[in-house]
Amino acid sequence: MLIYTDHRISPFEGGRGDVSNNISKNICIFSRTYYLCQNHQQITKKMYTLSIYFVRAILPIVALFSKKIRLFVNGRKSVWTTLSTHLDPQARYVWVHTASLGEFEQGLPVIKALRKQGYKVLVTFFSPSGYEVRKNTPDADIVVYLPLDTPANARRFVQMVRPAMAVFVKYEFWWHYLSQLHKVNVPTYLLSGIFRPTQAFFKPYGGFMRRCLHCFTHFFVQNDLSKQLLNGLGFTNVTVGGDTRFDRVAEIVTRDNHLNFVEQFKGDALCVVFGSSWPADEEVYLQYLNSCKGRVKFIIAPHNIHPDEIAVLKHNKQKLDRKVALFSEKDTLNLADYEVLIIDTIGILTKVYSYADIAYVGGGMGNTGLHNVLEPAVFGIPVIIGKNYSKFNEAKELVALGGVLSISSPEQFATAMDSLINSADKRAAIGAINSRYITEKQGATKAFLSVCQ
């Protein structure tokens, strides 16, 4: 009944449809019938709260069978102790809530800017895939899981933290937390928000969801459509500030991206990086890897790095018939002798992209959701993606500009790769499109600070 695969839980979030069978959809299944009650918002509120209690009750059972759910449940057991131990009563805290890792990276430019102004920053994660990677980040003063959105948890959290302001990154609209912040007059901002006409906020049955929006002091949205949709609901406290991810990825180029093992592996060969790829992506590109005759090295960074999945990818010659090394084996091998390097770890993909001459970004061939095309694009290289990208504005814009190439079959992938591998001029021209695009899109952090300082 309840399957958790990643972070998209809030029944009122504006998130992309990149993760299926998660807690969010199960809450919605449990409560979908009452969405139709246009004039019964109090009933809806009670049902929403009951759905949270219901999820809380069954999560420990599901945790017996799911590692992610165990992290989800056990990680929240220490939240109150962590807060009581580490909160500085003399400090001014900004509470920044991020659903998972991508939203944390999106909010990072603002987090850094606020800390420079003297604030301390408390970051909350909903998803284990975000918290477990960034729980020890030096870019925040305290990092914890967000307790489930019950009235008691919301009151306790806000009373303990006493935030000077709260920032929700992109989406996740938790009613009790938002209403508690509003009740005690904490300025609350939505950062890099994005809205679509299909969301419940803009439907006749969405009255309760629209109440969440009234708790925000100001909306910083990514595009004009989002502003128009909010204006249509009567909200004028809206700024089209753009997407802070552009500010974030611009920083990536300026940092130290040096990786000795990649330099040893690549040598002077052309390098193609496959980032965050899924099995549906592998079906498109592995055939090309097996047949490619040029002096080209390939790096694969799968989304799923479970040892069993990595073993299948490495040892199944029907899938990958090349000389393959693993990141985890790098200290025992002469990497220059290998043709394919599989990154069976997390946290280094952006640095790996800095060595790519061409990048393929995964998620677009299936229904899992396209991963971040900006991270490789910022290095001024051509980017290839799958066919499903309609919910990702930057991908749509870059495809239209010609900086990102969308393919839908192994044959199209092979054609695109051959044209790029055989022409340095074409790679440079396409890469320049991506560099210009990201440069022109920067500035969302400044837009936020101009209002919120």
N, C-alpha and C positions, 0 to 999 in steps of 0.2 A: 504493500500500500504506500509506503513512504520510502523513496529512494533518493539518496543525496549524492550528487556527483560533483557539485561545485557550489558557487556562492549565491546564485540568484534566488534569494528567498523572499524578499519583501513582496507582498501581494500587490503593492501599489507602485513598485519601482518602474522606472522608464527604461529599463535595460534592454540590450539587444537580445535576440533570441538565439544565443550561441550555446546554451547548455540546456539539455532536456532532462526530464525526469528528476527534477530537483525539488527541494523543499518548497520553493515558491509555488510551483505548479500544484503541489499537493495541498498547500493551504488554500489555493484558489479552488481546487476541486472540492475541498471540504466546505467552502463558503460561497461558491459561485451563485447558488440559488438566491442568496439574499442581495446580491448586486442589483437584482431587478426591482428591488423595492425602493422606488425613487423617493418616496416621501417618508421613509422610515429610517432616518439616519441613526437614531439612537439604537434601534434594533441592529442595524449594521455594525455599529460600534461594539455592541455587546457580542455579536457573533464573531467579529474580528478578534476580540480579546479571548473569547472561548477557543478560537482556532489556534491561538498562540499557546494557550494552556494545554490544548490537545497535543500539539507538536512536542511541547516540553515533556509531557507524560510518556510519550512513546519513543522519544529519542534514545533513552538508555537501553531499550530493548533492541532497537535497530543497531545501536553501537556494538552489540555483541557480534554482528556480522559484517561490519564495515569499519575499516581503519579510519577513513575520513570522519565518519560520525563519531568515533571514539575521540579523535582529536577535537572535534566540535564540542562534544560534551565535557570531556575532561579539562580542556583548556579554559572553560568558563568557571570551573570550580575555584580557581585561584584569583579571579578578577578582583573581588572585594578586598582580599588580603593585600594584593599588589597595590591597589589604590591607596589603602590606608597606610601602607608602609612608605610609599614613594612620593605621594603628593606633598608638595611644599606649600604650607598654608600662607606663606608670604608672597607666593608667585602669582602672576596673572596667566591663566591657562587659556589656550585656544584648543577647543576640542575639534579634531578633524576625523570625520567618519568616512572610511573607505570600505567598499564591499570586499575587494580582494586586491591582488597584487597590481593589476593594471590600473585600478583607480588610485592606489597609493602612488604609483609612479606619476600618474596624472596630476595629483595634488602636490607633488614634491616641490615644484618651484615656489608655490605659495607657502608651503611649510617652511622652507629655508628662508624666505623673505620675512615671514612673521617672527622667526627666531632672531633674525638680525635686528628686529625692532625691539627686542627685549622680552617678548612673550616666551613662555614655555608651551610646548605642544604635546598634547595627549592624542595619540592616534588609536582609533579602534578599528578592528577588522571584523567582518562577519564570517569570512571564509578561512578555513585552515590553510588553503593554498596561498593566501596572502600572509596570514599571521606567522606561519611556520618559517617562511622565507625572510620576513622582515622584523621578527620579534626583537632582534638585537641591533636594529639599525641605529647608527649614531645620529641620524637626522631627526629623531624625535626624543623627547625626554621620558615619556612613558608610552608603552605599547601594550594593549590588552585586547582580548576579544570583547565584542559588544554583547552584554547580557541580553537574553531574549526580551522582546518588547512587551513586557507586562507593566501594568500601572505601578506596582511596587518597585520594580527594577528601575523604571524611568525616574521615579521620584528620588530613589536612593542615589542613583548615579549622578543626577544633576545637583543634588544637595552636597554630595561629597566633592565633586570636581569644581563647582561654582565657576563655570567657564565665563571668561570675559566675552567670548563669542564662540559660535559653533559653525562649522563648515561641513556640509555634506557634498561629497564629490560625485558629480554626474547624475546619480540616481540613488535609489533606496529611500523610501519615504515611510518612516516608522511613526505611526500615529502617536503613541504614548510619549515617546521621546520628544517629538516635535511639539506636542501640546504642552508638555512640561516646560520645555524651553520658552515657549510663548507665554506661559503662565507667569514665569518669573522674569520676563522681559530680557531674556538673553538674545542679543542680535544673532540671527541665524541666516546663513547664506547657502545658496546652491551654487556650486562651482562647476563650470563647464557642463551645465545641464543641456539636455537635448530632449525635445518633445516631438511627438508625431500625432497626427489626427486619429490614428487607430487606438491610441491609449485611452484607458478608462476615464481619465480626467475629462475628456472631451465628449463623453457619451452621455445620453440622457440618464442612465442609471449610475453615473459617477459622482453623485453628490457628496458622499462620504469621502471619497478620494480627493475631491476638490477642497474639502476642509483642511486637508494636510497642507495644501499650498498656501493657505492663509497664515500659516505659522512662520513663513519665511519673511525676513526683513527685506531681502533683495535677491533677485535671480540673475545670475551671470550665465547666459546661454551661448551656444555655439553658433547659431545661425538665425537668420531673419524669420524663418518659418516658426521656430520655437517662440520667438518674441510675439509674432502675430497670433499664435495659438493662445498664449497667456494673455495678451491684450484682449482677445475675444472673450475671456472669462472676467475681464475687468481689472486685471493686474497691470499697473503702469510702472511698478518698481522692477523694471527689467532692463538689463544692459546686454547687448550683443558684444561679448568680450572675446569670443573665439574659444579655442581649445588649448588649455595649458599644456597638453601633450606636445605641442609644437615647441614651447619654451623648454620643456624637459628634454626632448630629443636633440635640440640644438646644443644643449650642454654636453651631450654624449661625445660629440666630435672633439671637444676641447679637453677632455680628460685623458688620462693615460690608459690606452686600450691595448697595451703591449701584452702578448701571450707567446711565450717562448715556444711552446709545443706546437702552436699553429704555424709559426714561422718555420720550424723544422719540418713539419708535414708539407707545407705548401711549396717551399723553395721558390723557384722562379716560374712555376706553372700557373696557369689560369685557375682561379678558385671559384667554385659555385657552392653557396651555402643554402641548405634547405632548413628553414627555421620553423619550429613548432609544427611539424608535419604529422598528419594522421594517416591511418591506413588508406583512406580514400585518396589522399595525396600520393602515397607511395604507388598506388596503382597507375598513376599518371606518369611519374618520373623514373621509376626504377628500371623500366624497359630501356629508357634512354641511357641510363648509367651503364647498363650492361653492354650496350652497343657502341658507346662513344669511343672513338679511336684517337682523338686529339690529345695533346699534352694538357690534360685538365685534371685537377684534384677536386674531390667532392667531400663536403662536410654535411652530415645529417644530424640535426638536433631534434629528435622526436618529441612530441608533446608528452607522450607516455614513456617514462624511462624505467618502468618495471622490468626487473631482470629477465623475466620470461619473455616479454615482448622484445627486448633488446637481443636476446639469444636467437629468437626466430628471425629477426632482421639480419643478424650477422651470419648465421650458419645455414639458412635456407638458400641454397644456390639457385633455386628456381626464382627466388625473389631478387637476390643480389649476388651476382657471380663476378665479384671483384675481390681484390686483396683488401681486407677490411681490418681496421684497428679500432679499439675503443679508447675513449678518454681515460677510463679507469685503468688501462693497461699502459699508458703512455710512458711511464718511467722504466718499463722493461723492454721497450721496443725501439727500433730505429724507424721513426715515423716517416722518414723520407722514402722508405721502401714501399709504403702503402698508398693505395689509390683512393680509398674511402675512409674517412674518420667519423665515427659515431660518437656524439657527445652524450654520454650517459650520466649527466649531472645537470644541475640547474644553476641559474644565476650568472652565466657567462655569455649568453647568446649575443648580447649587444656588442661585446668586445669581439666575438667571433665574426660578426657582420663586418667589422672594420677591415677584415682581410679579404672580403668577398669582391669579386669582379662582377658577379651576377648573383642575385638572391631569389629564392622561391619562398614565399610566405604561406604557411599551411592554414588549413581550416576552411578554405573556400571550395573544396571539391565535395564536401559533405554538408551536414547540417549542424556541425559543432560551432560554427562561427569563425570568421576570418580573424587571424591574429594580426598583430600590429605591423602594418606596412611602413610606418614612418621610421622605425628603428633601422632598417637597412637603407631606406631611401635617403636618410640624412647624410649618408656617406657618399652620395652622388653616384649611385650605381643603378642599373636597370633592375626592376623588381617584377617577378612573375607571380600571378595568383590564379586560383581556380575560378569557377564560373559563378559562385554564389557570394556576392559582395554588395548586394543592393542596400543593406542596412548600415553600411559603413561609408560615411560621407567622404572621408579623405580618399578611400579607394575609388569611389565613383569619380571624384574630381580628377584624380591622377590617371585613371584609365582614359577619361575624356581628353586629358592633356597629352597623353602618350608616354608618361613616365612609368606607368604600371601596365603590364601586358596581361590580359585575362585569357586563359585557355580552358578548354572543356574536354580535351581528349589527349591521349598519349601522342597522337599524330600532331596536334597543334602545339603541344609542348616541345616536341622534337624540332618542329619548324622554327619556333621562336628561339630555341637554344642554338640551333645551327646558325641562324642569322646573327645572333649576338656574339657567339664564340668566334665567328669568322670575320668580324668587323669591329676593330677597336674604336673607329670613328663613331659607329652606331652606338656602342656602349657609352661613349663619352657624351654624345648628344642626348641620349635618353636620361643618363644620370644627371645631366645639367638641369633638365626639366624638374627632377625631383628636388635638387638642391634649391632652386629658385622658389619652388612651391613652399617649402618649409620656411625659408627665410621670410617670405611675404606673409606667412600666417602667424608669425610670432607676435606677442604682445598681450596675451590674455592675463598674464600675471600682473602686468602694470595696470590693466583695466580694473582688476579686482582691488589692488592696493589703492587706487585713486578714489575708490568709494569707501573702503573699509578701514583706512588708517585712522 
